Amino acid sequence: MKVNRSLAKKAHAHAVFPAPGHDHERCASDAIAHAEAICAARAGRLTPIRRRVLEALLASHQPLGAYELIDRLALRGARPAPITIYRALDFLREQGLVHRIESRNAFIACVQNHASADPVVFLICEQCGTVGEAASAAVADTIRTASRAAGFTPKTPVIEISGICAHCK
Protein backbone atom coordinates (compact mmCIF):
# COMPACT_ATOMS: atom_id res chain seq x y z
CA MET A 1 0.00 0.00 0.00
CA LYS A 2 2.88 2.35 0.76
CA VAL A 3 4.32 1.85 -2.73
CA ASN A 4 0.96 2.68 -4.36
CA ARG A 5 0.73 5.97 -2.45
CA SER A 6 4.26 6.84 -3.48
CA LEU A 7 3.48 6.10 -7.14
CA ALA A 8 0.29 8.13 -6.96
CA LYS A 9 2.18 11.11 -5.51
CA LYS A 10 4.84 10.85 -8.23
CA ALA A 11 2.20 10.62 -10.98
CA HIS A 12 0.42 13.68 -9.55
CA ALA A 13 3.71 15.59 -9.32
CA HIS A 14 4.34 14.85 -13.00
CA ALA A 15 0.84 16.03 -13.88
CA VAL A 16 1.49 19.34 -12.09
CA PHE A 17 5.19 19.66 -13.01
CA PRO A 18 6.15 18.11 -16.33
CA ALA A 19 9.16 15.83 -16.13
CA PRO A 20 12.37 17.48 -17.38
CA GLY A 21 12.47 15.10 -20.38
CA HIS A 22 8.77 15.23 -21.31
CA ASP A 23 7.71 15.63 -24.93
CA HIS A 24 7.42 19.41 -24.83
CA GLU A 25 6.67 19.73 -28.53
CA ARG A 26 3.59 17.56 -28.10
CA CYS A 27 2.66 19.41 -24.91
CA ALA A 28 2.69 22.75 -26.78
CA SER A 29 0.95 21.27 -29.84
CA ASP A 30 -1.86 19.87 -27.67
CA ALA A 31 -2.26 23.25 -25.94
CA ILE A 32 -2.51 25.08 -29.29
CA ALA A 33 -5.13 22.58 -30.50
CA HIS A 34 -7.06 23.13 -27.25
CA ALA A 35 -6.82 26.93 -27.73
CA GLU A 36 -8.11 26.64 -31.30
CA ALA A 37 -11.06 24.55 -30.09
CA ILE A 38 -11.87 26.98 -27.27
CA CYS A 39 -11.75 29.98 -29.60
CA ALA A 40 -13.89 28.24 -32.24
CA ALA A 41 -16.48 27.22 -29.63
CA ARG A 42 -16.67 30.77 -28.28
CA ALA A 43 -16.52 32.49 -31.67
CA GLY A 44 -13.21 34.09 -30.69
CA ARG A 45 -10.35 34.57 -33.10
CA LEU A 46 -6.93 33.15 -32.41
CA THR A 47 -5.26 35.78 -34.58
CA PRO A 48 -1.64 35.35 -35.68
CA ILE A 49 -0.33 37.66 -32.92
CA ARG A 50 -2.44 35.94 -30.25
CA ARG A 51 -1.16 32.58 -31.46
CA ARG A 52 2.46 33.81 -31.42
CA VAL A 53 2.06 35.11 -27.85
CA LEU A 54 0.55 31.80 -26.76
CA GLU A 55 3.29 29.84 -28.53
CA ALA A 56 5.95 31.95 -26.81
CA LEU A 57 4.37 31.21 -23.44
CA LEU A 58 4.15 27.52 -24.32
CA ALA A 59 7.85 27.39 -25.20
CA SER A 60 8.56 26.64 -21.53
CA HIS A 61 6.67 26.11 -18.31
CA GLN A 62 8.09 29.32 -16.89
CA PRO A 63 6.24 32.63 -16.59
CA LEU A 64 7.22 35.49 -18.90
CA GLY A 65 6.66 39.22 -18.53
CA ALA A 66 5.18 41.26 -21.36
CA TYR A 67 8.57 42.71 -22.33
CA GLU A 68 10.15 39.25 -22.32
CA LEU A 69 7.39 38.22 -24.73
CA ILE A 70 8.15 41.23 -26.92
CA ASP A 71 11.85 40.27 -27.01
CA ARG A 72 11.04 36.65 -27.91
CA LEU A 73 8.60 37.61 -30.65
CA ALA A 74 11.09 40.14 -32.06
CA LEU A 75 13.51 37.25 -32.72
CA ARG A 76 11.14 35.92 -35.42
CA GLY A 77 9.93 39.15 -36.99
CA ALA A 78 9.09 42.76 -36.30
CA ARG A 79 9.19 43.94 -32.70
CA PRO A 80 5.55 44.19 -31.54
CA ALA A 81 4.35 47.20 -29.57
CA PRO A 82 3.62 46.64 -25.87
CA ILE A 83 -0.08 47.48 -26.36
CA THR A 84 -0.30 44.69 -28.96
CA ILE A 85 1.11 42.18 -26.49
CA TYR A 86 -1.14 43.35 -23.65
CA ARG A 87 -4.22 43.13 -25.87
CA ALA A 88 -3.27 39.61 -26.94
CA LEU A 89 -2.69 38.64 -23.30
CA ASP A 90 -6.07 40.13 -22.30
CA PHE A 91 -7.82 38.06 -24.96
CA LEU A 92 -5.96 34.88 -23.98
CA ARG A 93 -6.76 35.48 -20.29
CA GLU A 94 -10.45 36.04 -21.08
CA GLN A 95 -10.49 32.69 -22.87
CA GLY A 96 -8.81 30.95 -19.92
CA LEU A 97 -5.73 30.11 -22.00
CA VAL A 98 -3.28 32.22 -20.01
CA HIS A 99 -2.93 33.07 -16.34
CA ARG A 100 -1.18 35.99 -14.68
CA ILE A 101 1.33 35.19 -11.97
CA GLU A 102 0.85 38.24 -9.77
CA SER A 103 3.97 37.76 -7.64
CA ARG A 104 6.16 37.73 -10.79
CA ASN A 105 4.17 40.25 -12.84
CA ALA A 106 4.30 37.62 -15.56
CA PHE A 107 2.07 35.30 -17.55
CA ILE A 108 1.95 31.56 -18.13
CA ALA A 109 0.00 29.44 -20.58
CA CYS A 110 -2.76 27.39 -18.97
CA VAL A 111 -2.24 23.71 -19.70
CA GLN A 112 -5.06 22.52 -17.45
CA ASN A 113 -8.67 22.14 -18.48
CA HIS A 114 -10.74 23.88 -15.82
CA ALA A 115 -13.52 26.39 -15.51
CA SER A 116 -12.30 29.99 -15.44
CA ALA A 117 -14.10 30.58 -12.13
CA ASP A 118 -12.26 27.71 -10.42
CA PRO A 119 -9.57 28.77 -7.98
CA VAL A 120 -6.10 28.18 -9.36
CA VAL A 121 -3.17 27.10 -7.21
CA PHE A 122 0.22 27.91 -8.70
CA LEU A 123 3.22 26.07 -7.33
CA ILE A 124 6.28 28.12 -8.26
CA CYS A 125 9.68 26.42 -8.06
CA GLU A 126 12.28 28.80 -6.68
CA GLN A 127 15.10 26.71 -8.15
CA CYS A 128 14.16 26.03 -11.79
CA GLY A 129 11.43 28.67 -12.21
CA THR A 130 8.86 26.19 -13.47
CA VAL A 131 5.26 26.86 -12.50
CA GLY A 132 2.89 24.00 -11.81
CA GLU A 133 -0.85 24.52 -11.92
CA ALA A 134 -2.65 22.38 -9.37
CA ALA A 135 -6.35 21.80 -9.00
CA SER A 136 -7.79 21.16 -5.56
CA ALA A 137 -11.48 20.62 -4.92
CA ALA A 138 -10.88 21.13 -1.20
CA VAL A 139 -9.21 24.51 -1.76
CA ALA A 140 -11.99 25.52 -4.16
CA ASP A 141 -14.67 24.59 -1.62
CA THR A 142 -12.88 26.45 1.17
CA ILE A 143 -12.57 29.61 -0.94
CA ARG A 144 -16.22 29.45 -2.02
CA THR A 145 -17.41 28.88 1.55
CA ALA A 146 -15.27 31.69 3.00
CA SER A 147 -16.30 34.06 0.20
CA ARG A 148 -20.02 33.35 0.62
CA ALA A 149 -19.79 33.74 4.39
CA ALA A 150 -18.24 37.18 3.86
CA GLY A 151 -20.76 38.13 1.17
CA PHE A 152 -17.87 38.40 -1.25
CA THR A 153 -17.68 37.37 -4.90
CA PRO A 154 -14.11 36.55 -5.93
CA LYS A 155 -13.10 37.78 -9.37
CA THR A 156 -9.82 35.93 -9.80
CA PRO A 157 -9.26 33.39 -7.05
CA VAL A 158 -5.56 32.59 -7.34
CA ILE A 159 -3.15 31.16 -4.81
CA GLU A 160 0.60 31.31 -5.42
CA ILE A 161 2.95 29.11 -3.41
CA SER A 162 6.73 29.29 -3.77
CA GLY A 163 8.90 26.29 -2.97
CA ILE A 164 10.95 23.55 -4.60
CA CYS A 165 9.43 21.18 -7.16
CA ALA A 166 9.81 17.41 -6.97
CA HIS A 167 12.26 17.42 -9.89
CA CYS A 168 14.64 19.86 -8.14
CA LYS A 169 14.61 18.14 -4.74
C-alpha positions as CSV (number, residue, x, y, z in Angstrom):
1,M,0.0,0.0,0.0
2,K,2.9,2.4,0.8
3,V,4.3,1.9,-2.7
4,N,1.0,2.7,-4.4
5,R,0.7,6.0,-2.5
6,S,4.3,6.8,-3.5
7,L,3.5,6.1,-7.1
8,A,0.3,8.1,-7.0
9,K,2.2,11.1,-5.5
10,K,4.8,10.8,-8.2
11,A,2.2,10.6,-11.0
12,H,0.4,13.7,-9.6
13,A,3.7,15.6,-9.3
14,H,4.3,14.8,-13.0
15,A,0.8,16.0,-13.9
16,V,1.5,19.3,-12.1
17,F,5.2,19.7,-13.0
18,P,6.2,18.1,-16.3
19,A,9.2,15.8,-16.1
20,P,12.4,17.5,-17.4
21,G,12.5,15.1,-20.4
22,H,8.8,15.2,-21.3
23,D,7.7,15.6,-24.9
24,H,7.4,19.4,-24.8
25,E,6.7,19.7,-28.5
26,R,3.6,17.6,-28.1
27,C,2.7,19.4,-24.9
28,A,2.7,22.7,-26.8
29,S,1.0,21.3,-29.8
30,D,-1.9,19.9,-27.7
31,A,-2.3,23.3,-25.9
32,I,-2.5,25.1,-29.3
33,A,-5.1,22.6,-30.5
34,H,-7.1,23.1,-27.2
35,A,-6.8,26.9,-27.7
36,E,-8.1,26.6,-31.3
37,A,-11.1,24.5,-30.1
38,I,-11.9,27.0,-27.3
39,C,-11.7,30.0,-29.6
40,A,-13.9,28.2,-32.2
41,A,-16.5,27.2,-29.6
42,R,-16.7,30.8,-28.3
43,A,-16.5,32.5,-31.7
44,G,-13.2,34.1,-30.7
45,R,-10.4,34.6,-33.1
46,L,-6.9,33.1,-32.4
47,T,-5.3,35.8,-34.6
48,P,-1.6,35.4,-35.7
49,I,-0.3,37.7,-32.9
50,R,-2.4,35.9,-30.2
51,R,-1.2,32.6,-31.5
52,R,2.5,33.8,-31.4
53,V,2.1,35.1,-27.8
54,L,0.5,31.8,-26.8
55,E,3.3,29.8,-28.5
56,A,6.0,32.0,-26.8
57,L,4.4,31.2,-23.4
58,L,4.1,27.5,-24.3
59,A,7.9,27.4,-25.2
60,S,8.6,26.6,-21.5
61,H,6.7,26.1,-18.3
62,Q,8.1,29.3,-16.9
63,P,6.2,32.6,-16.6
64,L,7.2,35.5,-18.9
65,G,6.7,39.2,-18.5
66,A,5.2,41.3,-21.4
67,Y,8.6,42.7,-22.3
68,E,10.2,39.2,-22.3
69,L,7.4,38.2,-24.7
70,I,8.2,41.2,-26.9
71,D,11.8,40.3,-27.0
72,R,11.0,36.7,-27.9
73,L,8.6,37.6,-30.6
74,A,11.1,40.1,-32.1
75,L,13.5,37.3,-32.7
76,R,11.1,35.9,-35.4
77,G,9.9,39.1,-37.0
78,A,9.1,42.8,-36.3
79,R,9.2,43.9,-32.7
80,P,5.6,44.2,-31.5
81,A,4.3,47.2,-29.6
82,P,3.6,46.6,-25.9
83,I,-0.1,47.5,-26.4
84,T,-0.3,44.7,-29.0
85,I,1.1,42.2,-26.5
86,Y,-1.1,43.4,-23.6
87,R,-4.2,43.1,-25.9
88,A,-3.3,39.6,-26.9
89,L,-2.7,38.6,-23.3
90,D,-6.1,40.1,-22.3
91,F,-7.8,38.1,-25.0
92,L,-6.0,34.9,-24.0
93,R,-6.8,35.5,-20.3
94,E,-10.4,36.0,-21.1
95,Q,-10.5,32.7,-22.9
96,G,-8.8,30.9,-19.9
97,L,-5.7,30.1,-22.0
98,V,-3.3,32.2,-20.0
99,H,-2.9,33.1,-16.3
100,R,-1.2,36.0,-14.7
101,I,1.3,35.2,-12.0
102,E,0.8,38.2,-9.8
103,S,4.0,37.8,-7.6
104,R,6.2,37.7,-10.8
105,N,4.2,40.2,-12.8
106,A,4.3,37.6,-15.6
107,F,2.1,35.3,-17.5
108,I,1.9,31.6,-18.1
109,A,0.0,29.4,-20.6
110,C,-2.8,27.4,-19.0
111,V,-2.2,23.7,-19.7
112,Q,-5.1,22.5,-17.4
113,N,-8.7,22.1,-18.5
114,H,-10.7,23.9,-15.8
115,A,-13.5,26.4,-15.5
116,S,-12.3,30.0,-15.4
117,A,-14.1,30.6,-12.1
118,D,-12.3,27.7,-10.4
119,P,-9.6,28.8,-8.0
120,V,-6.1,28.2,-9.4
121,V,-3.2,27.1,-7.2
122,F,0.2,27.9,-8.7
123,L,3.2,26.1,-7.3
124,I,6.3,28.1,-8.3
125,C,9.7,26.4,-8.1
126,E,12.3,28.8,-6.7
127,Q,15.1,26.7,-8.1
128,C,14.2,26.0,-11.8
129,G,11.4,28.7,-12.2
130,T,8.9,26.2,-13.5
131,V,5.3,26.9,-12.5
132,G,2.9,24.0,-11.8
133,E,-0.9,24.5,-11.9
134,A,-2.6,22.4,-9.4
135,A,-6.4,21.8,-9.0
136,S,-7.8,21.2,-5.6
137,A,-11.5,20.6,-4.9
138,A,-10.9,21.1,-1.2
139,V,-9.2,24.5,-1.8
140,A,-12.0,25.5,-4.2
141,D,-14.7,24.6,-1.6
142,T,-12.9,26.5,1.2
143,I,-12.6,29.6,-0.9
144,R,-16.2,29.4,-2.0
145,T,-17.4,28.9,1.6
146,A,-15.3,31.7,3.0
147,S,-16.3,34.1,0.2
148,R,-20.0,33.3,0.6
149,A,-19.8,33.7,4.4
150,A,-18.2,37.2,3.9
151,G,-20.8,38.1,1.2
152,F,-17.9,38.4,-1.2
153,T,-17.7,37.4,-4.9
154,P,-14.1,36.6,-5.9
155,K,-13.1,37.8,-9.4
156,T,-9.8,35.9,-9.8
157,P,-9.3,33.4,-7.0
158,V,-5.6,32.6,-7.3
159,I,-3.2,31.2,-4.8
160,E,0.6,31.3,-5.4
161,I,2.9,29.1,-3.4
162,S,6.7,29.3,-3.8
163,G,8.9,26.3,-3.0
164,I,11.0,23.6,-4.6
165,C,9.4,21.2,-7.2
166,A,9.8,17.4,-7.0
167,H,12.3,17.4,-9.9
168,C,14.6,19.9,-8.1
169,K,14.6,18.1,-4.7
